[in-house]
Amino acid sequence: MSRQKCTECGLVNFADEESCKRCKSPLHKLPQPTREERQAKLDEAYAMQGSADPPSLGTFNGIGTRLLGWRHHEDGTATATVWLTVFYLPLFPMGRWRLVSPTKDDFEPTFSMRQLLTVLSPSKSVTTEYQFVEWLKISGQEVLFTYFYAYLWVPFKVFLPLWLLFHFTPTPDKNDGSMTSALIYGPLMMVWMGYVLVVLTRLLHQTRGGH
């Protein structure tokens, strides 16, 4: 019986197996479409598209419209919902779309100096162009997940380390003076601020369609 080697962990499996016995990765992956194939599919979808016009996207200091709730698919497309946001917080959805999924060639790495400077800039204007394919019905489950992620999970992920820092770090004796407090809390606060910057740059990358 023919065999096939898993590209993820290297285990040799029977060729008729759907997934690797060790890491459970699929053994028969679909080939990724080329740019020409994606453009041809886009042109075909535009020809079949209804009267819905592609939305205009852009935010200034977090106020405007942007895509959230990204779901990437193996055929080279993705689905995402257009949200009206204020200070980067989603208020209400305005429509859901299928669009050409951004690739690594379209965006910089997850954490880059450019994205770090964007996060640190006091004035942030973000405008990204996408190739929209078709309008879809809004998903209630996706909307609820977006609210949960923005208003509960992100604050929890950002501020939990800060709470642990002040809750479990021993408080210096008052007789030691303020210098001891600075030596203890100063480096820890710097580490936490660096962690927050990493989280924010990853969020910027993901909300723009990065994998």
PyMOL commands that set and color helices and strands:
alter all, ss='L'
color gray80, all
select helices_A, chain A and resi 35-48+113-120+140-168+174-176+178-207
alter helices_A, ss='H'
color red, helices_A
select strands_A, chain A and resi 3-5+12-14+58-60+63-72+77-86+89-100+125-126+132-136
alter strands_A, ss='S'
color yellow, strands_A
deselect
rebuild
show_as cartoon
